[in-house]
Amino acid sequence: MVDRGKTFQVVANIIMALLVLFCLVPFVLLIISSITKETSLVKYGYSFIPREIDLAAYKYLLVDSTDIIRGYGISALVTVVGTICNLTITTLFAYPLSRRDLPARNVLAFFLFFTMLFNGGLVPSYINILNLGLRDTYWAIVLPGAISAYEVFVFRTFFSEIPSSLEESAYIDGAGHFRTLFSIILPLSKALLATFALFAIVRYWNDYMSALLYLDSSSKHPIQLFLRKILNTMRMDDIKDYAMLQELNKINSRTVQNAAIVITIVPILCVYPFVQKYFMIGMLMGSVKG
């Protein structure tokens, strides 16, 4: 008799292996093409095995260009500050909402939920940033994404599931609300914090629209805007600078574009392994109840 459980497991493993393969193949081709010599890439096309290795694209981006180094630093700063602000504000908002004795608790939850259904749109958001005096500052790309209604509800649900006896024992020992939050609640929420920290890191690192809208100074542009510039302007017909045109004649613009993409996504790939063990646990936490 056929074991249906084992059959299902085999089929599921095959499907997952195919999905992983579909995700990895474009990424591997991207890396290989970024280190392939121009003549070889033009003649033979994309291949999993580079016929001639050439690191000219990486030299052009990392050595000859200072914009990408500055963009890396700005993106790292915005990502770190934004992630800290996101976790701090979300936690401080969700914890009071999880207390049943909070006055107007349901009213606050309703207004928070309302923001998940409707938002002001691009123009009101831009006017709001302008009126607050945040235009052309890093806060313009940090603060708008510092809180999410969905994340607040997930945090609130998880906090409300923690046994009240733990908090009561802390209150008996003389701890206040902040001491209880930081000494009792947050240590029990490591998986949840790690999961949503990963979400915040990816969101801030990949965000280029906020910087495109609110940052006027090119010296403040993050790495994603530099990548956008590479992808959009590194075409021979669009380049007006003769010196840059001479430089690009030595390398393949497609190779430079691929190398820029690889350089941009490497930090996220380096962060993920450190929070991988918390990821699945954190996704399930706070999602059981509404």
MOGIHU-V989074 format. One record per residue. N is the residue number from 0. SS is DSSP state (2 for helix, 1 for strand, 0 for the rest). PHI is phi as a letter, one per 30 degrees, with the letter a starting at -180 (none if undefined). OMEGA is omega in whole degrees, 0 to 359 (* if undefined). Layout:
{{N SS PHI OMEGA} {N SS PHI OMEGA}}
This chain:
{{0 0 none 183} {1 0 d 177} {2 0 d 184} {3 2 d 180} {4 2 d 179} {5 2 d 179} {6 2 d 179} {7 2 d 180} {8 2 d 179} {9 2 d 180} {10 2 d 179} {11 2 d 179} {12 2 d 179} {13 2 d 179} {14 2 d 180} {15 2 d 178} {16 2 d 178} {17 2 d 178} {18 2 d 177} {19 2 d 179} {20 2 d 179} {21 2 d 179} {22 2 d 185} {23 2 d 185} {24 2 e 179} {25 2 d 181} {26 2 d 178} {27 2 d 177} {28 2 d 178} {29 2 d 181} {30 2 d 181} {31 2 d 181} {32 2 d 180} {33 2 d 180} {34 0 c 180} {35 1 c 180} {36 0 d 186} {37 2 e 184} {38 2 d 180} {39 2 d 180} {40 2 d 180} {41 2 d 185} {42 2 d 187} {43 2 c 181} {44 0 i 182} {45 0 d 182} {46 0 b 179} {47 0 d 179} {48 0 b 182} {49 0 d 179} {50 0 d 178} {51 0 b 182} {52 1 d 180} {53 0 b 182} {54 0 c 182} {55 2 d 181} {56 2 d 179} {57 2 d 177} {58 2 d 179} {59 2 d 184} {60 2 d 189} {61 2 c 184} {62 0 c 185} {63 0 d 183} {64 0 c 177} {65 0 c 182} {66 2 d 185} {67 2 d 177} {68 2 d 177} {69 2 d 179} {70 2 d 176} {71 2 d 181} {72 2 d 180} {73 2 d 179} {74 2 d 179} {75 2 d 179} {76 2 d 181} {77 2 d 181} {78 2 d 181} {79 2 d 181} {80 2 d 181} {81 2 d 179} {82 2 d 178} {83 2 d 179} {84 2 d 181} {85 2 d 182} {86 2 d 182} {87 2 d 182} {88 2 d 180} {89 2 d 180} {90 2 d 182} {91 2 d 176} {92 2 d 186} {93 2 d 184} {94 2 d 176} {95 2 d 179} {96 2 d 180} {97 0 d 179} {98 0 d 184} {99 0 d 181} {100 0 c 179} {101 0 d 177} {102 0 d 178} {103 0 h 182} {104 2 d 182} {105 2 d 179} {106 2 d 178} {107 2 d 179} {108 2 d 179} {109 2 d 180} {110 2 d 177} {111 2 d 179} {112 2 d 180} {113 2 e 180} {114 2 d 176} {115 2 d 181} {116 2 c 184} {117 0 b 173} {118 0 b 185} {119 0 d 182} {120 0 j 186} {121 2 d 184} {122 2 d 177} {123 2 d 178} {124 2 d 179} {125 2 d 179} {126 2 d 179} {127 2 d 177} {128 2 d 180} {129 2 d 181} {130 2 d 179} {131 0 d 179} {132 0 i 183} {133 0 c 181} {134 0 d 181} {135 0 i 172} {136 0 b 180} {137 0 d 179} {138 2 d 180} {139 2 d 178} {140 2 c 179} {141 2 c 189} {142 2 d 181} {143 2 e 180} {144 2 c 185} {145 0 d 180} {146 0 b 178} {147 0 b 181} {148 2 d 179} {149 2 d 180} {150 2 d 178} {151 2 d 180} {152 2 d 178} {153 2 d 178} {154 2 d 181} {155 2 d 180} {156 2 d 180} {157 2 d 180} {158 2 d 181} {159 2 d 179} {160 2 d 177} {161 0 d 183} {162 0 e 181} {163 2 d 181} {164 2 d 178} {165 2 d 179} {166 2 d 180} {167 2 d 178} {168 2 d 177} {169 2 d 178} {170 2 d 179} {171 2 d 179} {172 0 d 176} {173 0 j 180} {174 0 d 176} {175 0 c 183} {176 2 d 181} {177 2 d 179} {178 2 d 178} {179 2 d 180} {180 2 d 186} {181 2 d 182} {182 2 c 184} {183 2 c 189} {184 2 d 185} {185 2 d 176} {186 2 d 178} {187 2 d 185} {188 2 c 184} {189 2 d 181} {190 2 d 179} {191 2 d 180} {192 2 d 181} {193 2 d 181} {194 2 d 183} {195 2 d 171} {196 2 d 176} {197 2 d 177} {198 2 e 181} {199 2 d 180} {200 2 d 180} {201 2 d 182} {202 2 d 181} {203 2 d 182} {204 2 d 184} {205 2 d 184} {206 0 d 175} {207 0 b 183} {208 2 d 180} {209 2 d 179} {210 2 d 179} {211 2 d 182} {212 2 d 194} {213 2 c 183} {214 0 c 179} {215 0 d 184} {216 0 d 179} {217 2 d 179} {218 2 d 180} {219 2 c 184} {220 0 d 177} {221 0 d 185} {222 2 d 183} {223 2 d 176} {224 2 d 175} {225 2 d 177} {226 2 d 178} {227 2 d 179} {228 2 d 179} {229 2 d 184} {230 2 d 186} {231 2 c 190} {232 2 c 182} {233 0 d 172} {234 0 c 187} {235 2 e 183} {236 2 d 185} {237 2 c 186} {238 0 c 181} {239 0 c 182} {240 0 d 184} {241 2 d 180} {242 2 d 178} {243 2 d 179} {244 2 d 177} {245 2 d 180} {246 2 d 182} {247 2 d 176} {248 0 d 181} {249 0 d 183} {250 0 b 179} {251 0 c 182} {252 2 d 178} {253 2 d 179} {254 2 d 179} {255 2 d 178} {256 2 d 180} {257 2 d 178} {258 2 d 178} {259 2 d 178} {260 2 d 179} {261 2 d 180} {262 2 d 184} {263 2 d 186} {264 2 c 181} {265 2 e 180} {266 2 e 179} {267 2 d 178} {268 2 d 180} {269 2 d 182} {270 2 d 189} {271 2 e 182} {272 2 e 182} {273 2 d 182} {274 2 c 184} {275 2 d 184} {276 2 d 178} {277 2 c 193} {278 2 d 183} {279 2 d 179} {280 2 d 181} {281 2 d 179} {282 2 d 181} {283 2 d 180} {284 0 d 175} {285 0 i 182} {286 0 c 182} {287 0 d 181} {288 0 c 175} {289 0 d *}}
